Amino acid sequence: MEDPISPSYYRGSIETTDYIIGHNLSYPAGCVIKYVTRHLRKGNPLQDLLKARWYLNKMIEELEKNEKDNDITDNDHFNTRCMGM
């Protein structure tokens, strides 16, 4: 029976969650990594890549908004703002 917490499509040479935590990624960045990592190992590759693109677009929108507001200072600011999505 497949492990519902850590299914095989998340495991490779390093577990996706360990990579995300180890690199201190924001929630949206972690989702991009998660969906790109699993897209060829799970049922619908296109759906996972579209999900990754959705999160990536959110990150880009946030950076563009902050850049426009001249409010971008460091990664902590970005991570804090994106964590609440």
Backbone as CSV, one residue per row, in Angstrom:
resi,resn,N_x,N_y,N_z,CA_x,CA_y,CA_z,C_x,C_y,C_z
1,MET,0.838,-1.188,0.000,0.000,0.000,0.000,0.886,1.255,0.000
2,GLU,0.522,2.219,-0.819,1.275,3.477,-0.949,1.152,4.300,0.339
3,ASP,2.260,4.865,0.773,2.270,5.735,1.949,1.556,7.036,1.604
4,PRO,0.417,7.357,2.253,-0.330,8.569,1.900,0.385,9.861,2.316
5,ILE,1.298,9.789,3.242,2.025,10.964,3.711,3.234,11.256,2.827
6,SER,3.940,10.225,2.445,5.142,10.376,1.624,5.083,9.413,0.436
7,PRO,4.193,9.701,-0.527,4.057,8.795,-1.667,5.325,8.729,-2.508
8,SER,5.439,7.670,-3.279,6.660,7.422,-4.059,6.965,8.539,-5.049
9,TYR,5.959,9.256,-5.546,6.234,10.308,-6.521,6.901,11.531,-5.895
10,TYR,7.018,11.579,-4.568,7.758,12.661,-3.914,9.178,12.239,-3.539
11,ARG,9.497,10.966,-3.703,10.799,10.471,-3.263,11.732,10.248,-4.433
12,GLY,12.939,10.699,-4.269,13.998,10.474,-5.246,15.281,10.367,-4.451
13,SER,16.333,10.987,-4.934,17.585,10.968,-4.179,17.456,11.812,-2.909
14,ILE,16.540,12.769,-2.910,16.230,13.552,-1.715,14.723,13.763,-1.716
15,GLU,14.114,13.637,-0.558,12.672,13.856,-0.479,12.372,15.333,-0.716
16,THR,11.337,15.597,-1.484,10.987,16.963,-1.864,10.822,17.866,-0.652
17,THR,10.138,17.394,0.362,9.924,18.197,1.570,11.243,18.546,2.238
18,ASP,12.174,17.598,2.287,13.490,17.873,2.886,14.221,18.958,2.097
19,TYR,14.112,18.928,0.778,14.745,19.957,-0.054,14.140,21.326,0.223
20,ILE,12.816,21.395,0.264,12.118,22.662,0.484,12.488,23.252,1.834
21,ILE,12.456,22.433,2.879,12.803,22.905,4.221,14.290,23.248,4.294
22,GLY,15.128,22.396,3.716,16.575,22.615,3.751,17.016,23.901,3.070
23,HIS,16.228,24.361,2.098,16.553,25.596,1.386,15.711,26.777,1.864
24,ASN,14.939,26.549,2.930,14.151,27.625,3.558,13.290,28.359,2.522
25,LEU,12.603,27.598,1.681,11.799,28.194,0.615,10.443,28.653,1.135
26,SER,9.911,29.667,0.498,8.569,30.133,0.822,7.552,29.082,0.392
27,TYR,6.323,29.234,0.853,5.274,28.296,0.474,5.102,28.208,-1.046
28,PRO,4.957,29.340,-1.750,4.782,29.236,-3.206,5.984,28.613,-3.912
29,ALA,7.197,28.960,-3.479,8.393,28.372,-4.099,8.438,26.871,-3.841
30,GLY,8.050,26.467,-2.641,7.992,25.044,-2.320,6.995,24.304,-3.193
31,CYS,5.867,24.950,-3.468,4.857,24.330,-4.344,5.385,24.178,-5.762
32,VAL,6.111,25.164,-6.250,6.704,25.053,-7.588,7.625,23.834,-7.624
33,ILE,8.494,23.708,-6.634,9.421,22.570,-6.562,8.638,21.264,-6.492
34,LYS,7.615,21.224,-5.639,6.816,20.011,-5.453,6.183,19.560,-6.771
35,TYR,5.509,20.475,-7.458,4.797,20.082,-8.670,5.734,19.756,-9.827
36,VAL,6.830,20.484,-9.950,7.788,20.178,-11.016,8.469,18.834,-10.748
37,THR,8.796,18.591,-9.490,9.471,17.348,-9.127,8.611,16.126,-9.423
38,ARG,7.321,16.210,-9.175,6.473,15.034,-9.311,5.771,14.909,-10.661
39,HIS,5.893,15.898,-11.528,5.041,15.921,-12.723,5.162,14.687,-13.623
40,LEU,6.314,14.061,-13.677,6.456,12.858,-14.512,6.184,11.568,-13.745
41,ARG,5.958,11.672,-12.451,5.771,10.481,-11.618,4.321,10.278,-11.204
42,LYS,3.469,11.227,-11.518,2.074,11.151,-11.097,1.199,11.185,-12.334
43,GLY,-0.065,10.889,-12.171,-1.008,10.690,-13.261,-1.057,11.694,-14.395
44,ASN,-1.054,12.993,-14.109,-1.285,13.985,-15.155,-0.162,15.030,-15.155
45,PRO,0.894,14.829,-15.953,2.033,15.752,-15.951,1.645,17.192,-16.260
46,LEU,0.770,17.390,-17.218,0.378,18.751,-17.586,-0.303,19.464,-16.419
47,GLN,-1.168,18.768,-15.716,-1.859,19.381,-14.581,-0.863,19.855,-13.516
48,ASP,0.133,19.029,-13.214,1.136,19.434,-12.221,1.955,20.623,-12.706
49,LEU,2.312,20.649,-13.972,3.073,21.793,-14.487,2.225,23.064,-14.505
50,LEU,0.945,22.948,-14.761,0.058,24.113,-14.704,-0.062,24.627,-13.267
51,LYS,-0.097,23.724,-12.313,-0.124,24.133,-10.902,1.181,24.849,-10.550
52,ALA,2.302,24.309,-10.996,3.597,24.950,-10.738,3.613,26.341,-11.343
53,ARG,3.107,26.468,-12.559,3.073,27.772,-13.222,2.197,28.766,-12.455
54,TRP,1.076,28.291,-11.899,0.190,29.161,-11.125,0.955,29.768,-9.943
55,TYR,1.675,28.916,-9.206,2.453,29.414,-8.064,3.600,30.310,-8.516
56,LEU,4.259,29.960,-9.595,5.338,30.787,-10.118,4.813,32.154,-10.537
57,ASN,3.660,32.174,-11.191,3.047,33.453,-11.574,2.718,34.303,-10.352
58,LYS,2.245,33.671,-9.274,1.972,34.412,-8.035,3.255,35.037,-7.495
59,MET,4.345,34.286,-7.531,5.627,34.814,-7.055,6.081,35.985,-7.912
60,ILE,5.939,35.859,-9.213,6.330,36.940,-10.136,5.471,38.174,-9.897
61,GLU,4.161,37.977,-9.758,3.259,39.107,-9.490,3.654,39.839,-8.212
62,GLU,3.992,39.091,-7.190,4.384,39.698,-5.903,5.676,40.502,-6.060
63,LEU,6.648,39.933,-6.763,7.905,40.653,-6.986,7.682,41.912,-7.824
64,GLU,6.865,41.808,-8.860,6.580,42.982,-9.694,5.852,44.059,-8.893
65,LYS,4.915,43.637,-8.065,4.188,44.588,-7.224,5.136,45.281,-6.251
66,ASN,5.991,44.499,-5.611,6.943,45.072,-4.658,7.964,45.963,-5.350
67,GLU,8.391,45.556,-6.529,9.347,46.361,-7.284,8.711,47.691,-7.681
68,LYS,7.463,47.611,-8.101,6.734,48.815,-8.486,6.569,49.753,-7.291
69,ASP,6.292,49.176,-6.138,6.136,49.964,-4.911,7.480,50.338,-4.301
70,ASN,8.571,49.843,-4.935,9.924,50.055,-4.416,10.024,49.579,-2.976
71,ASP,9.340,48.460,-2.712,9.225,47.936,-1.357,10.010,46.646,-1.167
72,ILE,10.795,46.249,-2.163,11.525,45.001,-2.042,12.870,45.267,-1.362
73,THR,13.124,44.555,-0.279,14.363,44.790,0.457,15.220,43.543,0.541
74,ASP,14.603,42.403,0.831,15.378,41.166,0.945,14.462,39.966,0.821
75,ASN,15.056,38.767,0.837,14.280,37.535,0.698,13.340,37.317,1.862
76,ASP,13.720,37.744,3.079,12.842,37.562,4.223,11.533,38.295,4.019
77,HIS,11.598,39.506,3.457,10.386,40.266,3.180,9.518,39.498,2.200
78,PHE,10.115,38.987,1.136,9.369,38.236,0.131,8.779,36.972,0.733
79,ASN,9.581,36.214,1.468,9.095,34.981,2.068,7.967,35.228,3.036
80,THR,8.057,36.275,3.828,7.003,36.603,4.774,5.709,36.932,4.055
81,ARG,5.788,37.719,2.994,4.585,38.091,2.258,3.977,36.897,1.545
82,CYS,4.794,36.017,1.015,4.285,34.875,0.256,3.778,33.754,1.150
83,MET,4.275,33.667,2.362,3.848,32.599,3.246,2.358,32.709,3.562
84,GLY,1.814,33.910,3.525,0.424,34.107,3.873,-0.547,33.818,2.750
85,MET,-0.056,33.400,1.595,-0.950,33.144,0.458,-1.869,31.993,0.739
